[in-house]
Amino acid sequence: MLLIAKRLDSVEPSPTLAITARANALKAEGKDVVGFGAGEPDFDTPDHIKKAAQKAMESGKTKYTPTSGTVSLKDAIIEKFQKDNGLKYDRKNIIVGVGGKQVIYNFFLATLNPGDEVIIPAPYWVSYADIIRLAEGVPVIVHTKPENNFQITPEQLEKAITPRTKVFLINSPSNPTGAAYSKKDLSALSDIILKHQIMILTDDIYEKIIYDGFEFSNPAMFSNELKERTFVINGVSKAYSMTGWRIGYGAGHPDIIKNMDTIQGQSTSNATSIAQYAAEEALRGDQTCVSDMLKAFTDRRNKIVAALRAIPGIQCNMPQGAFYVFPYLDEVYSLPGFQKLIQGNESASKSKIFCDHLLEKYDVAAVPGIAFGDDHAIRLSYALSQETIDKGVQRISKMIQELK
C-alpha cells in the first residue's frame, strides 16, 4: 500500500516548471514552440564567473564546506549588502543555501508554528503559498489590482493582520508582475509592520534588474528597528544568469540563521562548493555583465509591452523590474470564441483554459495567472530573443483575433 503524507494534500507541483517541461516535450516532437514560461535569463553565465569555478576545481576546492556557506562567500555577501544597500551584517547574520527557494523554505520551517499566518500580496510567485503550507503555516492572500501597480496598500495590510499573523512577505521587483515598491510605498507599509510587531520576509532576487532609474529599497534599509524584523532573501541566479548553479542567500537575525543552519544540516548540508566560489566572483567581480543584460531586457520590455498593448482586449502594465509581463485578459474572456471554449466548464480557471488553447493550437507556452493567484492574466517571460518574442506575440494576437 502506497502511503502519502497528508501535508502534500494542499500542495501542487510547480506550474512554471510543468509548463516548461510540456513545451520542451512538444519541441522534442519537432513543433516550433515559443516558450514564454521559463523564469531565467537566456544569457550564458559570464566567463569570469565560470573561470572562477574552474579555478576552484583545479585548486581542489571540491570538499564539504560549512553548512551555512564558506567564510569567503559570506564576506562577499556582507560587502554586497554594505555597498548596495547600506546594511551592516556579520557572518552570524548570513546563510547560503541551494538556491533562493531553499533559503525561503528553511526560513519558514525555522519561524512558523502550526497555524501561524503569512500575508502574501497577489499576484505572487508560485511557490510561496505551497512552501508556507508545507511548513504548516497559513497563507493569507491579499489581492491587488493593476491600477494600483499590483501593490498592497497600507489599509489592505492592516486589515489582513490578525493575532495569528507572524510574517508579511514582499517580493519587489515582483515575479510575475514586474511591479516594484518605492521608498514611499515601503515606508507606509513599514509603519504598519512596526505598529503590529510582525516580521517581514523580503525577496529581493530581482534587485539588480530594474528600469528607468528606479531606486531599489527594502524595509531593512529604513531603520535598525525594521532591520531587526526583516529577513532578506537574495541570490545570484537572476542578476548573473546563474540559475543552474543554485546559490541563494539570506540575511537576518542570528537566532533565525542558527535554526536555518540546523535545518539545512539535516537536509542538503552545504550548497555546492564550486558554485559558492563562482558566486563569490559574481558578487566581487566585474559587474559589466549585469548592465549589459539589463540593456537587453530594457529593450525587450519596451517592445513586448508595446506589442501587447496593440492587441485589442489586452491590458498590460509597464514592469519596473524583473523580466516578466502580466497582461490582463478580461476583455478577451468575454469574446464569443472564448465563451465557446469554456462552455459547460464556466467554473474552471479561465487563464488555464486560455494557456491550454494557446499551446495546443498556436504553439505558445505561457503560464496561467491562476498559478500566481490571479486568474485575470497570464505571465510571459521576455528572457528570450527579440525574434522569438515577436513570433510569440504575433501568435497570441492571431489567437485573440480568431476568438472574436
C-alpha positions in Angstrom: 0.0 0.0 0.0 1.3 3.4 -1.0 1.4 5.9 1.9 1.5 9.6 1.1 1.9 12.3 3.8 -1.2 14.4 4.3 0.9 17.6 4.1 1.0 17.1 0.4 -2.8 17.2 0.0 -2.7 21.0 -0.3 0.5 21.3 -2.4 0.7 21.4 -6.2 3.7 20.8 -8.4 5.4 24.0 -9.7 3.2 25.2 -12.6 6.1 27.1 -14.2 8.3 24.0 -14.3 5.3 22.0 -15.6 4.7 24.4 -18.4 8.3 24.5 -19.4 8.5 20.7 -19.4 5.4 20.5 -21.6 6.8 23.0 -24.0 10.1 21.1 -24.2 8.3 17.9 -24.9 6.5 19.4 -27.8 9.7 20.9 -29.1 11.3 17.4 -28.9 8.4 16.2 -31.2 9.5 18.8 -33.8 7.0 21.6 -33.0 8.1 25.2 -33.3 7.0 26.2 -29.7 7.6 29.6 -28.3 8.3 29.2 -24.6 7.4 32.2 -22.5 7.3 30.1 -19.4 10.9 30.0 -18.1 11.9 32.3 -15.3 15.6 32.5 -16.2 17.8 34.8 -18.3 18.6 33.4 -21.7 22.2 34.7 -21.4 25.1 32.4 -20.6 26.8 32.7 -17.2 29.6 35.3 -17.7 33.1 33.9 -18.5 34.8 35.4 -15.5 32.4 33.6 -13.2 32.8 30.2 -15.0 36.6 30.7 -14.8 36.4 31.2 -11.0 34.5 27.8 -10.8 37.2 26.2 -12.9 39.9 27.6 -10.8 38.2 26.3 -7.7 38.1 22.8 -9.1 41.7 22.9 -10.1 42.6 24.1 -6.6 40.9 21.2 -5.0 38.0 23.2 -3.5 35.7 20.3 -4.1 35.1 19.2 -0.5 32.4 19.9 2.1 32.1 23.5 3.2 30.4 24.8 6.4 26.7 24.1 6.1 25.8 27.8 6.0 28.4 28.7 3.4 32.1 29.4 3.1 33.6 32.3 5.1 34.8 34.0 1.9 31.3 33.9 0.2 29.7 35.2 3.4 32.2 38.0 3.5 31.4 38.8 -0.2 27.7 38.9 0.7 28.3 41.2 3.7 30.3 43.5 1.3 27.4 43.4 -1.2 24.8 44.4 1.5 27.1 47.3 2.7 27.8 48.6 -0.8 24.4 48.2 -2.4 22.0 48.7 0.5 23.9 50.4 3.3 23.2 47.4 5.5 25.7 46.1 8.0 25.7 42.4 8.8 28.1 40.0 10.4 28.8 36.4 9.4 26.3 35.2 12.1 23.6 37.1 10.1 24.2 35.3 6.8 23.3 31.9 5.4 23.9 30.4 1.9 21.5 27.8 0.5 20.9 25.7 -2.5 19.1 28.5 -4.4 16.8 31.2 -3.0 13.9 28.8 -2.9 15.7 26.6 -0.3 16.5 29.7 1.8 12.8 30.7 1.8 11.7 27.2 2.7 14.2 26.9 5.5 13.2 30.4 6.8 9.6 29.3 7.1 10.5 25.9 8.7 12.6 27.9 11.2 9.9 30.5 12.1 6.4 29.1 11.7 4.4 27.1 14.1 1.2 25.3 13.0 -1.5 27.9 12.2 0.8 30.9 12.0 -0.3 33.2 9.2 1.8 34.8 6.5 0.3 37.7 4.5 1.1 37.4 0.7 0.1 40.1 -1.8 -1.3 38.5 -5.0 -0.2 38.1 -7.7 2.7 36.2 -6.0 5.5 33.8 -7.0 4.0 30.3 -7.4 5.9 28.6 -4.6 5.3 31.0 -1.7 1.9 29.6 -0.6 2.9 26.0 -1.0 6.1 26.4 0.9 4.2 28.0 3.8 1.7 25.2 3.8 4.5 22.6 3.9 5.8 24.5 6.9 2.3 24.1 8.5 1.6 27.8 8.2 -1.4 29.5 6.7 -1.0 31.7 3.6 -3.3 34.8 3.8 -3.7 36.1 0.2 -4.4 39.8 -0.3 -5.4 40.6 -3.9 -4.0 43.7 -5.6 -5.1 45.5 -8.7 -3.2 46.6 -11.9 -4.5 50.2 -11.4 -2.6 50.1 -8.0 0.5 48.8 -9.8 -0.2 45.4 -8.2 0.8 46.7 -4.8 -0.8 46.0 -1.4 -2.0 49.2 0.3 -1.3 50.0 3.9 -5.1 49.7 4.5 -5.2 46.2 3.0 -2.2 45.1 5.0 -3.6 46.4 8.3 -7.0 44.7 7.6 -5.3 41.4 6.9 -3.3 41.3 10.2 -4.8 39.1 12.9 -3.4 37.8 16.2 -2.0 34.8 14.3 -0.1 36.9 11.8 3.7 36.3 12.0 5.2 37.3 8.7 4.4 39.8 5.9 6.0 38.6 2.6 7.0 41.1 -0.1 8.7 40.5 -3.5 10.0 43.6 -5.1 10.5 43.7 -8.1 7.8 41.1 -8.4 7.5 37.8 -10.2 5.1 37.7 -12.0 4.2 41.4 -12.5 7.5 43.3 -12.5 6.0 45.8 -10.1 8.3 47.4 -7.6 7.7 49.2 -4.3 9.2 52.7 -4.0 10.7 54.1 -0.8 7.5 56.0 -0.1 5.4 52.8 -0.6 7.6 50.8 1.7 7.7 53.5 4.3 3.9 53.4 4.6 3.8 49.6 4.9 6.6 49.7 7.4 4.6 51.8 9.8 2.0 49.1 9.9 4.7 46.4 10.5 6.1 48.3 13.4 2.7 49.0 14.8 1.8 45.3 14.9 5.3 44.0 15.6 5.3 41.3 12.9 8.2 40.1 10.7 8.9 40.9 7.1 10.4 38.5 4.6 11.6 40.5 1.6 12.5 38.5 -1.6 15.0 40.8 -3.4 16.1 38.3 -6.1 15.4 40.8 -8.9 17.1 43.7 -7.1 19.5 44.4 -9.9 17.0 44.0 -12.8 15.2 47.4 -12.5 14.4 50.0 -15.2 14.1 53.7 -15.9 16.2 54.8 -13.0 14.0 53.2 -10.4 15.8 53.2 -7.0 15.6 49.9 -5.2 14.8 49.7 -1.5 13.8 47.1 1.1 12.4 47.6 4.6 15.6 46.7 6.3 17.2 49.8 4.9 14.8 52.1 6.7 15.8 51.7 10.4 17.6 49.4 12.8 14.2 48.5 14.3 12.9 47.4 10.9 16.1 45.6 10.1 15.7 43.5 13.2 12.3 42.4 11.9 13.3 41.9 8.3 14.8 38.8 6.7 16.3 39.4 3.3 16.4 36.8 0.5 18.7 37.2 -2.4 20.9 35.2 -4.7 23.0 35.2 -7.9 20.6 33.3 -10.2 18.8 36.2 -12.0 21.3 39.1 -12.0 24.2 36.9 -13.1 22.4 34.3 -15.2 23.4 31.5 -12.7 20.0 29.7 -12.3 21.6 26.2 -12.6 24.3 27.0 -10.1 21.8 27.0 -7.3 23.1 29.7 -4.9 20.8 31.8 -2.8 21.5 33.6 0.4 19.6 35.1 3.3 20.4 37.8 6.0 18.6 38.3 9.2 18.5 37.8 13.0 21.2 35.3 14.1 18.7 33.2 16.0 16.8 32.5 12.8 20.0 31.9 10.9 21.1 29.4 13.6 17.9 27.4 13.3 18.0 27.5 9.5 21.6 26.2 9.7 20.3 23.3 11.8 17.6 22.5 9.3 19.9 22.7 6.3 22.4 20.5 8.2 19.8 17.8 8.3 18.7 18.1 4.7 21.2 19.2 2.0 24.1 20.3 4.1 26.2 22.9 2.2 25.5 24.3 -1.2 27.9 23.0 -3.9 31.4 24.2 -3.0 32.4 25.0 -6.6 29.2 27.1 -7.1 29.9 29.0 -3.9 33.3 30.2 -5.3 31.6 31.1 -8.6 29.0 33.2 -6.6 31.8 34.9 -4.7 33.3 36.0 -8.1 29.9 37.1 -9.3 29.4 39.4 -6.3 33.0 40.8 -6.2 34.0 40.7 -9.8 33.3 42.9 -12.9 29.6 44.0 -12.9 29.5 44.9 -16.6 27.7 41.7 -17.3 24.7 42.9 -15.2 24.4 46.3 -17.0 24.8 44.6 -20.4 22.0 42.2 -19.7 19.8 45.0 -18.3 20.2 46.9 -21.5 18.8 43.9 -23.5 16.0 43.4 -21.0 15.0 47.1 -21.2 14.7 47.0 -24.9 12.7 43.7 -24.9 10.4 45.0 -22.1 9.6 48.2 -24.1 8.9 46.2 -27.3 6.8 43.4 -25.7 4.6 45.9 -23.8 4.0 48.0 -26.9 3.2 44.9 -28.9 0.8 43.5 -26.3 -0.9 46.9 -25.8 -1.5 47.0 -29.6 -3.7 43.8 -29.3 -7.3 44.7 -28.7 -8.6 43.3 -25.4 -5.2 43.2 -23.6 -4.3 45.5 -20.7 -0.6 45.5 -19.8 1.2 47.4 -17.1 4.8 48.5 -17.7 7.1 46.5 -15.4 9.6 48.4 -13.2 11.8 45.4 -12.8 12.4 41.6 -13.4 11.7 40.2 -16.9 8.0 39.4 -17.0 4.8 41.0 -18.2 1.4 40.1 -16.7 -1.2 41.1 -19.3 -4.8 41.2 -18.2 -7.3 39.4 -20.4 -10.7 40.3 -19.0 -12.0 41.6 -22.4 -10.6 38.6 -24.2 -12.5 36.3 -21.8 -15.8 37.9 -22.9 -15.1 37.2 -26.6 -17.6 34.8 -28.3 -14.8 32.3 -29.2 -13.5 32.2 -25.7 -17.0 31.7 -24.3 -17.3 28.6 -26.5 -14.1 27.3 -25.1 -15.4 27.5 -21.5 -19.0 26.4 -22.3 -20.0 23.7 -19.8 -16.9 24.4 -17.8 -17.6 28.0 -16.6 -16.2 27.5 -13.1 -12.8 26.4 -14.4 -9.7 28.7 -14.5 -10.0 31.0 -17.5 -6.3 31.7 -17.6 -5.6 28.0 -17.7 -8.1 27.4 -20.5 -6.5 30.3 -22.4 -3.0 29.0 -22.0 -4.0 25.4 -22.9 -5.6 26.6 -26.1 -2.7 28.9 -26.8 -0.2 26.0 -26.5 -2.3 23.3 -28.3 -3.4 25.4 -31.3 -0.8 28.1 -31.6 2.4 26.6 -30.2 2.9 29.2 -27.5 3.7 28.3 -23.9 2.6 30.8 -21.2 1.9 30.4 -17.5 -1.7 30.9 -16.4 -2.3 33.7 -14.0 -4.2 31.4 -11.6 -0.8 29.9 -10.7 0.1 33.3 -9.3 -3.2 33.8 -7.5 -4.8 36.0 -10.2 -6.9 34.3 -12.9 -7.4 37.6 -14.9 -4.0 37.4 -16.5 -1.2 35.3 -17.9 2.6 35.6 -17.3 5.0 36.0 -20.2 8.8 36.0 -19.7 10.7 38.2 -22.0 14.0 36.5 -21.2 14.0 35.4 -24.9 15.5 36.7 -28.1 13.6 39.6 -29.7 12.8 37.5 -32.7 11.2 34.8 -30.5 9.2 37.3 -28.6 7.9 38.9 -31.8 6.9 35.5 -33.1 5.1 34.5 -29.9 3.2 37.8 -29.5 2.1 37.6 -33.2 0.6 34.1 -32.4 -1.2 35.5 -29.3 -2.6 38.2 -31.5 -3.8 35.7 -34.1 -5.5 33.6 -31.4 -7.3 36.6 -29.9 -8.4 37.7 -33.4 -9.8 34.3 -34.1 -11.7 34.2 -30.8 -13.8 37.2 -31.9 
